[in-house]
Amino acid sequence: MDQHDPGLSAVSSLDDPVRGRLYRVVAGSERPVGRDDAAAAAGIGRPLAAYHLDKLVDLGLLTASYQRPPGRRGPGAGRPAKVYARSGREFAVSVPPREYELAARLLAAAVDGDASGTSQAALRDAARQYGADAGRRARLAGTGHPGAWQALQAMLREHGFEPGQDGEGAVYLRNCPFHQLAARHPGLVCGMNLALIGGMVDGLEAGGLRPGLAPGSGRCCVVITAAGPASEMSKTGAS
């Protein structure tokens, strides 16, 4: 492996406790984060936070832009503040080198190219079965979550979906773990995601939660809604 590989440098930099903490603060926010807020959330001083945030930008893990504070416009509004957001770049490190992404692209292309639809149906069935088995294990193990929605939320986080809640109570997924594949094969991957999450709901016996397709910019195509206004989801919310 090339010791100057940018992926290795980026990923290894997160081993630093301060830098890793700051990255999690920014990556976990739905909006760009300023230096003051990042420093407060990470429990460090502003100068140290600014230094590490800019290093994360240099490494390609974050992006930086300038915004004025909300409500301040025109003359006298002050200088725009530097804010940070998670970068859209992806980094993967494997020792020794592996080409799992290439295998996934080839398999997706083959399944998507099956005009009969048999392969797509088999993929959705496999995804739903995987989700159902995982949900059933979580339910039977009593994972410490008091309700099905909390258990589903934990499972979604574990698989990289990053659940969040909009103003109307629907739960959207801020990240698609299969982003590159979804860009090339959106119908295939969205159908797989829907089947996977539907299987989780089935396995958890969470009949009040309904996954559905609602593609949007910068997030997964699946959105989870409640069966009724008094559902567990609307009472507990999503973090």
N, C-alpha and C positions, 0 to 999 in steps of 0.2 A: 504494500500500500504506500502511496506517495505521502510522505510525512507532512507535505504542505497542502494536502487535500482540504478544500474549504469546508466540506461537510464535517470532517474530523475536527477541525479547528472550532467550528460553530458548536457542535454537540459537546465537545470536551470543555468548552468555556462555561457551560451551564453547571459544571461540577463545582464551580466557585459558589459558596453558599449565598453571598450577597447578590451576585449576578443571577443565579438561578431563582432567587426569591423575587427579584425585580421582573424577570421574564414572566413568571407566573402571574404576577400582579397585572401586567399589561395584557398578557394573552387571555386572562380570565375576564377582562373588561369588555363590555359591549361597545364602549366608546373610547376614543383616544384618551390617553392618560397623561397629565402634566407632571412635571418634575416634583412639585410639592406633594401632590396626591400619591405619587409612586413612593416617594421617600417616607411619607407617613405610614402607608400600608406596609412597607418593608421594615419599618422601625429603624431607619437610618437617617443621617443628615442629608440635606439637599445637595451639597457639593459632591458627596460620595455617590448619591443616586444619579446625578447628572453625568458623572464620569462613566459609571457602568452602563447607563442607558445608551450613551453615545457609542460605547464599545460594542454593545449589542447591535446597534445600527450598522457599525462598520463590518460586523460579522455577517450581516444579512438576516439576522433573526428578528429585528424590529425595523420599522420605518419611522421616519420623523417628519413632521410638518408643523406649520404654525397656525394657531387659531386665537382669535380674541375670546376672552371670557364671555359666556352667554349674557346677552342683554346689553353688551357694550359695543356701540358702533359710532362711527363718525369721529370728528375732532375731539380730542380729550379722552378717547376710549382706552388709550395706552397702547403699548407695543404688543403685538400678538405673542402669545406664549408658545414655547416649543412643546409639542405633545407627541406621544409615541403610540404606535399600534403594532400588532403582530404582523410580520411580513407574510406575503403570500408565497414566499419561497419554501421549498421543502428540502430537508437534509436527511440522508440515510447513510449509516456507516455499518459495514459488515466486515468482519475479520474471521476467516479469509473472505475475499470478495464473493458476493452471490448476486444472482440476477433474478430475484423473485418478481420484481416489477415487470421485467421482460416476459416472464412466463405468464403473469397475469394478463398482460396486454395481448399476448397471442391467444390465450384461452378465451378472453372476452371477444376478440375478433372472430374466433371460430364459432362461438355460441351465437353472437349477433348475426353472423352470416348464414345461419341455418334457417333457410326460408320456410321450413316446415313448422317452426316454432317449438319443436320437441325439446331441443336443448334449452331454450329459454324457460320452458315449463319445468324441466328437471332442475334447473338452477333455482328457480323460485321455491320449488318443493324442498330442496336441500337447505335453502336459507331459512325457510319457515320451520323446518324440523330442528335445525341448529338452535334457532331462537327459542322454540318451545322447550327443548331439552334444558337449555340454560335457565329459562324462567322457572321451570319445574324444580331444578336443583336449588335455585335461590329460595323458592317458596318452602320446600321441604327442609332446607337447612336452617331456616329461621335466621336470616342474615343480620338480625338486629334492627331492621327497619320496621316501623310499626304498621306500614300499609303497603299496598301494592305499588302505588305511585312512587314512594321512596325507593322501593326495591328496583323498579324499572329505571328510575333516574340513576341509581348507582350502576346498573348494568350498562346504560347508555354511556355514562362517563368512562367506564372501564374499556369500552370499545371505541372511544374517541369521538363520540357524537356531540358532546358539550351541550346538554339541554339548557334551554332558557325559556322564559315566558313572556309573551307579548301583552299589550295592554288589555286585550279582550279575553285573556285566560287560556288561549291556545298555546301549546308548548311547541316551540320550534327547536331545531338542532343547529347550533351555530357552526358546526364543522362536519364535513363529509370525510370520513376516513379513507374513502376511495376517490378522492377528488380528481386525480389525473385520469383514472378510468372513466369516471362520470363525464368528464369533458369530451372524451372520445366516443363513449357509448352511453349517452344519458338515459335512454329508455331502458336499456338492459340493467344498468346499475341502480336506477331509481326503483325499478320493479323488484330487484334483489333486496334493496334496503327496506322497502315496504313489507316484503314477505318476512324478512329477518325480525323487524320490530313487531310485526303482527304476531309472529311466533312467540316472542318474549311475552307479549300481553296475554296470549293464550296460556302459556306455561305458568304465568303468575296468577291465572284465573282473574284477571283484572278486566271484567266485562264493561266497566264504566269508562274505559279508555279506548279511543278509536283512532288508530293511525290512518292517515290518508295522504295522498300526493298533493302538494301545493308548492311547486318549485319557486324559488326566490333567489335573488342575487346574494352570493357570499354565504350560503348555508346549504344544508342538506335538503333534499326535495320532500322529505317526510315531515308532516306536522301532526301532532297528536292533540285531539280535541276530546272534550268530555261528553259523556252520554246525556248528562243532565246538569242543571245548575247546582245541585247539592252534591256533586261528585267529590271524591277524595281529592282530585287534582285542584279543584277550585278552592277547597278549604285549606290545603297545605301549601299550594303554590310550588314553583320551581325556582331553584337557585342557579 
